[in-house]
Amino acid sequence: MVESFFVFVPIGSVLALIFAFYQAKKVLSFPQGSDLMIKISTAIREGANAYLRRQYTGVGLFFAFMFVVLGIMAFMGFLTPFVPFAFITGGFFSGLSGFIGMKIATAANARTAQASSESLNRGLRVAFSAGSVMGFTVIGLGLLDLSIWFFLLKYVFYAHLAGDGASQINAIASAMLTFGMGASSMALFARVGGGIFTKAADVGADLVGKVEAGIPEDDPRNPAVIADNVGDNVGDVAGMGADLYESYVGSIVATIALAVSAGYNFGGAAVPMMLAAVGTLASIIGSFFVRCGEKTDQRVLLGALRRGTYISSALIIIAAFPVIYFALDCAQYPERMGVYAAVISGLFAGVLIGFFTEYFTSDTYKPTQELSASSLTGAATIIIGGISLGMLSTLLPVVIVGVSVLVSFFASGGGVEFSRGLYGVGISAVGMLSTLGITLATDAYGPVADNAGGIAEMSRLPAEVRERTDALDSLGNTTAATGKGFAIGSAALTALALIVAYIDEIKLKAPDFLFDLSIVNPPVLIGLFMGTMLPFLFSAMTMRAVGRAAQKIVHEVRRQFREISGLMEGTADADYAACVDICTRGAQKEMIAPALMGIASPIVIGLILGVNGVAGMLAGATTSGFVLAIMMANAGGAWDNAKKYIESGVHGGKGSDPHKAAVVGDTVGDPFKDTSGPSINILIKLLSMVSIVFAGIILKFSIF
Amino acid sequence: MVESFFVFVPIGSVLALIFAFYQAKKVLSFPQGSDLMIKISTAIREGANAYLRRQYTGVGLFFAFMFVVLGIMAFMGFLTPFVPFAFITGGFFSGLSGFIGMKIATAANARTAQASSESLNRGLRVAFSAGSVMGFTVIGLGLLDLSIWFFLLKYVFYAHLAGDGASQINAIASAMLTFGMGASSMALFARVGGGIFTKAADVGADLVGKVEAGIPEDDPRNPAVIADNVGDNVGDVAGMGADLYESYVGSIVATIALAVSAGYNFGGAAVPMMLAAVGTLASIIGSFFVRCGEKTDQRVLLGALRRGTYISSALIIIAAFPVIYFALDCAQYPERMGVYAAVISGLFAGVLIGFFTEYFTSDTYKPTQELSASSLTGAATIIIGGISLGMLSTLLPVVIVGVSVLVSFFASGGGVEFSRGLYGVGISAVGMLSTLGITLATDAYGPVADNAGGIAEMSRLPAEVRERTDALDSLGNTTAATGKGFAIGSAALTALALIVAYIDEIKLKAPDFLFDLSIVNPPVLIGLFMGTMLPFLFSAMTMRAVGRAAQKIVHEVRRQFREISGLMEGTADADYAACVDICTRGAQKEMIAPALMGIASPIVIGLILGVNGVAGMLAGATTSGFVLAIMMANAGGAWDNAKKYIESGVHGGKGSDPHKAAVVGDTVGDPFKDTSGPSINILIKLLSMVSIVFAGIILKFSIF
């Protein structure tokens, strides 16, 4: 009976994809505005397409290479033969999510600007619909990938194992986990590459345009201005989509893997998949509640966006009850109903982390207002202030995740049966991500609004339109910050579930392996040290990459100002494509080293420290990555808004010395919040995924 | 027979104290120079004394309070009756070490400047001798405290347990561990308070003096200039002394505690104590080899200082062999000789971490040179560059500590008998710290030379003298940076030994306690998360404290410039004492919250998450604290030297735009390297110490 539940998963997938298609049609039905607006938007779209084309070519080569490597490993018996194919599909769907999201985002920017000239609500609707396409594409493709593999494995490849529920679902989960590795590899390339692109363009444009040439932001005379707008799309849209695609499928698959050791078998596997399917419907319903009036007040606008998320969450809380009740057969085993608390704790944790992220980064609250005041004594004090704000802001998310893990674990029966508690932790990650359709829509809305603001500026739309796009853009900054908090929180919970899935995978491969995961076991301890260090090393690599790529942009912009006569006077056009091209090349080249580091670390550390050491490394990387990512994201967000707060007229306003100091803070924050910080989310999941896929090799060849 | 070895410990202590006394006499025999120099030096000394008086009064109250609390706990049977007294002596000797070191440092600054007017070698000798007083006082008092308690416990209080070697040494170790908590509490107050004082004065002096009034550094017209010099003494001398005192006794006592479970009993306890005693002699001999010619070349000077350390290390390597051979009865158990490898690996790890710290922070190497070049594109790029340099520099120290732990563990027989391996890890910490007499001398030399440079500047000594003091001062920056690396490395190894000692303590108190230290056990995992976050929270608190205290100095300096007529013209004296007083009050007030956070965290977390959770927290705090401390110390050191490199004439030299950008980096680095970074070392040890002392309470009252 339980197995018939699974049919809801492809239904959920199709629903999500239909809704995404419907939203896309709606966005495209809006007019694009004036010729100038179309011209700018086209330039951005072409730049973004060019970037993604090149990125996917490069990444395609990597995937082909990995396909061969995994194929050889499968041939040698270290992996099941499905692994190379699962790896490819994971990467393909992750990339496709980002591609579709970006396509629609670049189509929506001019339309949002144009719609804002009619009314604020129209502008919001276009931008939010564009974000929805992204959100629902991610969950639709995620559920599609899950469905295809689940049904193929269950009814075709592993049909012979059907007699014994436990070993069939074990084999299925084990094979499916590997498409997570494909998804995270793709996500890492997308996030790191996109992050480098966007910040190289941003920093490069600012350093020469704003500082040296003294022209305003988003000025069409700046040759890097289009690249800057392209960056918002390839970094914040395509990168974010690939990232959360990966968290989404990762948390579901990891929880399926945990269902077996918890003794729940197919019923336990049905819960995360059903929650995801139910969440799809809840998100669709919630998204109809996102609308606003004509007041540009930020709190009102934020309320409009939040309403959708809250309604979706409430619907999931209602629907999760029967899902758990029937799937886990709670009529017979009433104690299993505790898993319901795990769903709720995950949902609450996501909302709370988002709230505190907003508290620390929005200029409507004290921390960012105080930060902007620290600009009065210069750049050094605002830098110190931002870093300490970021560090301080790690306390509550850690406590929230801690409480959520404890509640999920013990409510799900971890006190009686350890593995049931761990299953509960996995469920809480799924619970947090069950609203992904709408939370991601809210998040992807940000870059669309940002681009719309840029286009409004460049095409010199009337003041009232600009006021509206500015309001939408400001709102986008807040949703982007809370979206990052959500991405980090869900990544941490997913990574925890994956660590446990890793241990289960080892047990499956080598039932006699003697675990010693004690923190005083030297390989574990050293693994912890190494893992703790990895996010720092990774951040250093990505920040340095941004620096190098930005230098190239600086030289190019300077060259154009020097060589193109009439550029500063506005009589000649800048060569935007050259800057886009340099960013593309730079990002492609620079993303390789950090990505390879992420893939190679678990293998190298595993070969030396063994299985226990890998587990220690994963725990260290997850904890330190979580803390560091929050610190970087929040420090960056707060600097950005502290600058905007000053620009609103406080502490001397635009052009004053405090403003200059705040610009330094904002520039430092750029790679923090848009390159290194968000990439860490993916790093910690990728480390787990690689560890799981290479478990067989490590078991056989490691020194310890 | 083995027990007669212990008599070497008081002998080593007395030797160290005699040598410190002899060096102090030597320093005081040098002339103090002109009246102006005496006047300046007196002002610094009085300021430092005033600070320490107030600090010890405040800390005295805290100790009295803790004495009562621990007394009540002992009365209720949670602690042995020695604990309150051991706590007091640990704090007392730690404070005394800092006090004596600071006394001689403030007496040596003018003498070093004066001696430099005769020859470079004389200047070096005075400064190094002053540093030696500090180094040998720390080890002398450390061994004295150890000896007193060891002999009292063994032959008086626990004499009745003498029949059974294991239970006697267990009881002794358990009682002695608590004086570590006294020492770390004292150290935390000294480091945090001193760190806040020194950076508040430094930042305050720079922000108004250099930036607003446009007068040079160390200009006597700046009212905060004396406070700045006082800060070097109370932060870098008294704070550093208390810090390493604590690592020194902590590592020895922890290793003694581990000796029992390793089955070595008194022989195993003799090894760390003997190594410390032997190290004393080796350090004394090594310090006679520190001398130089008249070339101000940095590499030559550094070589002169290093020679002493290398010779001491070589002597210890030779002497450790017979110590281990006889103490562990290796004639009968040849496999125990593997412990020797642990000593060597610890020594090497210390030297290597020091070397890489130098590589990343000295302007004779590429990283800092590249960092200074990043100032060409402004303050933002040098900030990003410094942070990523700091993050990058964490890789090698983590690998070095990892290799050292692995080597120590397995060479000492951890593969066969787990607890023997852990004993080896403790021994490697003792090995690293066995050269403390001379390494600390090299380190405490720094602030003396720094002060001497300041006095030479303020009293306008001839150019050739200034050239020499500048050379000594530059050298001091390098030794301070490597000293910090050494302090962090030894703190990490000590903290690891203390974590194991904590677990042993629980086993002793509750033999039936069921440990589950697995990283997937939720309390451990959440403990890891909390522990990983604590150093970030702590750094945020200390950085914000510096900011607040610096603001007060800024207002005071501005007030003096405004109200004291003739100050800028040099016809009226500034009110130096007022600035010293404000720094003192500020530091006293601001050090309370971070220190209490350090003391309260293990208790609060323990009451919620239980023993396993505390162990997880300690592991998380140790790993993340180690990485964060290195990142902050190295970023700060590199910014400082990148600025100095530019001042040497590169990239436009002093006053150029790149120089201004580098000053921003340097100012950000100040609290990084002198307040937050070094305080983290103590935090991670204090957390372990508090956990050990409060183990009984946690066992009884915790929720999990």
Contacts between the chains, C-beta under 8 A, distances in Angstrom:
chain1	res1	chain2	res2	distance
A	203	B	380	7.7
A	207	B	377	6.0
A	207	B	378	7.0
A	211	B	378	7.1
A	374	B	547	7.2
A	377	B	207	5.9
A	377	B	551	7.4
A	377	B	554	6.8
A	378	B	207	6.8
A	378	B	211	7.0
A	378	B	664	7.4
A	378	B	667	7.9
A	379	B	379	5.0
A	379	B	664	4.8
A	380	B	203	7.7
A	380	B	663	7.8
A	380	B	664	4.8
A	380	B	667	3.6
A	380	B	668	5.2
A	381	B	207	8.0
A	381	B	547	6.5
A	381	B	667	7.9
A	383	B	383	5.7
A	383	B	664	7.3
A	383	B	668	4.9
A	384	B	543	5.6
A	384	B	546	7.7
A	384	B	547	6.2
A	384	B	667	7.9
A	384	B	668	5.6
A	384	B	671	6.3
A	385	B	544	7.9
A	385	B	547	6.7
A	387	B	540	8.0
A	387	B	543	7.0
A	387	B	668	7.9
A	388	B	539	7.2
A	388	B	540	4.2
A	388	B	541	8.0
A	388	B	543	4.2
A	388	B	544	5.1
A	388	B	547	7.6
A	389	B	540	7.5
A	390	B	540	7.9
A	391	B	536	4.2
A	391	B	537	6.6
A	391	B	539	5.5
A	391	B	540	3.7
A	391	B	543	7.7
A	392	B	537	6.6
A	392	B	540	4.0
A	392	B	541	7.6
A	392	B	544	7.6
A	394	B	533	5.1
A	394	B	536	5.0
A	394	B	537	6.8
A	395	B	533	6.3
A	395	B	537	5.3
A	398	B	529	5.1
A	398	B	530	6.1
A	398	B	532	7.7
A	398	B	533	4.3
A	399	B	530	7.8
A	401	B	529	6.4
A	402	B	526	4.1
A	402	B	529	5.6
A	402	B	530	6.4
A	405	B	522	5.6
A	405	B	525	6.7
A	405	B	526	5.8
A	406	B	522	6.0
A	406	B	523	7.9
A	406	B	526	6.3
A	409	B	522	4.5
A	410	B	522	7.9
A	414	B	522	6.7
A	421	B	522	6.7
A	422	B	520	6.8
A	425	B	522	7.5
A	496	B	525	7.0
A	499	B	519	7.6
A	499	B	520	6.5
A	500	B	520	5.7
A	503	B	520	6.5
A	515	B	518	7.7
A	517	B	517	7.9
A	517	B	518	4.1
A	517	B	519	5.1
A	517	B	520	6.4
A	518	B	515	7.7
A	518	B	517	4.1
A	518	B	518	6.2
A	519	B	499	7.6
A	519	B	517	5.1
A	519	B	519	6.2
A	519	B	524	6.6
A	519	B	528	7.8
A	519	B	615	6.1
A	519	B	616	6.4
A	519	B	619	4.3
A	520	B	422	6.8
A	520	B	499	6.5
A	520	B	500	5.7
A	520	B	503	6.5
A	520	B	517	6.4
A	520	B	615	7.7
A	522	B	405	5.6
A	522	B	406	6.0
A	522	B	409	4.5
A	522	B	410	7.9
A	522	B	414	6.7
A	522	B	421	6.7
A	522	B	425	7.4
A	523	B	406	7.9
A	524	B	519	6.6
A	525	B	405	6.7
A	525	B	496	7.0
A	525	B	619	7.0
A	526	B	402	4.1
A	526	B	405	5.8
A	526	B	406	6.3
A	528	B	519	7.8
A	528	B	528	7.9
A	528	B	619	6.0
A	528	B	620	7.9
A	528	B	623	5.0
A	529	B	398	5.1
A	529	B	401	6.4
A	529	B	402	5.6
A	529	B	623	5.0
A	529	B	626	7.1
A	529	B	627	7.9
A	530	B	398	6.1
A	530	B	399	7.8
A	530	B	402	6.4
A	531	B	623	7.9
A	532	B	398	7.7
A	532	B	532	7.0
A	532	B	623	4.1
A	532	B	624	5.4
A	532	B	626	7.8
A	532	B	627	5.3
A	533	B	394	5.1
A	533	B	395	6.3
A	533	B	398	4.3
A	533	B	627	5.2
A	536	B	391	4.2
A	536	B	394	5.1
A	536	B	627	5.7
A	536	B	631	6.2
A	537	B	391	6.6
A	537	B	392	6.6
A	537	B	394	6.8
A	537	B	395	5.3
A	539	B	388	7.2
A	539	B	391	5.5
A	540	B	387	8.0
A	540	B	388	4.2
A	540	B	389	7.5
A	540	B	390	7.9
A	540	B	391	3.7
A	540	B	392	4.0
A	541	B	388	8.0
A	541	B	392	7.7
A	543	B	384	5.6
A	543	B	387	7.1
A	543	B	388	4.2
A	543	B	391	7.8
A	544	B	385	7.9
A	544	B	388	5.1
A	544	B	392	7.7
A	546	B	384	7.7
A	547	B	374	7.2
A	547	B	381	6.5
A	547	B	384	6.2
A	547	B	385	6.7
A	547	B	388	7.6
A	551	B	377	7.5
A	554	B	377	6.9
A	615	B	519	6.1
A	615	B	520	7.7
A	616	B	519	6.4
A	619	B	519	4.3
A	619	B	525	7.0
A	619	B	528	6.0
A	620	B	528	8.0
A	620	B	623	5.9
A	623	B	528	5.0
A	623	B	529	5.1
A	623	B	531	7.9
A	623	B	532	4.1
A	623	B	620	5.9
A	623	B	624	7.3
A	624	B	532	5.4
A	624	B	623	7.3
A	624	B	624	5.3
A	624	B	627	7.0
A	626	B	529	7.1
A	626	B	532	7.8
A	627	B	529	7.9
A	627	B	532	5.3
A	627	B	533	5.2
A	627	B	536	5.7
A	627	B	624	7.0
A	631	B	536	6.2
A	663	B	380	7.8
A	664	B	378	7.4
A	664	B	379	4.8
A	664	B	380	4.8
A	664	B	383	7.2
A	664	B	664	7.3
A	667	B	378	7.9
A	667	B	380	3.6
A	667	B	381	7.9
A	667	B	384	7.9
A	668	B	380	5.2
A	668	B	383	4.8
A	668	B	384	5.6
A	668	B	387	7.9
A	671	B	384	6.2
